[in-house]
Amino acid sequence: MYKIFILIFIPFIFSGCIVGTVVALPFKAVGAAVNTVAPDIVGDSISTVGNVTDAIIPF
């Protein structure tokens, strides 16, 4: 069972598919926080930077 888990997990480690999500996370979090104290357009602009970053980084 352990070997099957390792064989499934190794491609996910080397594919790097989470890098874009991790890079975009601070922008999305700050955008959500700014939405509570500033007009929506400001927070949405910051969140959009995170969304674009997540879409652009292919790995």
Phi, psi and omega in degrees: 000319180298320181294323178295318178299316180297318180295328178280324186283327184300315178299327178292326179294315185275346179284331178068026186291351183262355185299313180298321179293319180292320179293324182280340185303314179299322179294319180293320180292316179294321177299319178293322179291319180293329178300335182280337184243348183232170176302151185302327184297328181290309180295322179294326178295318179293318178296325179295324175301318177296318179295318179294319178299317179296324181283326185283320182286113187279354183234000000 
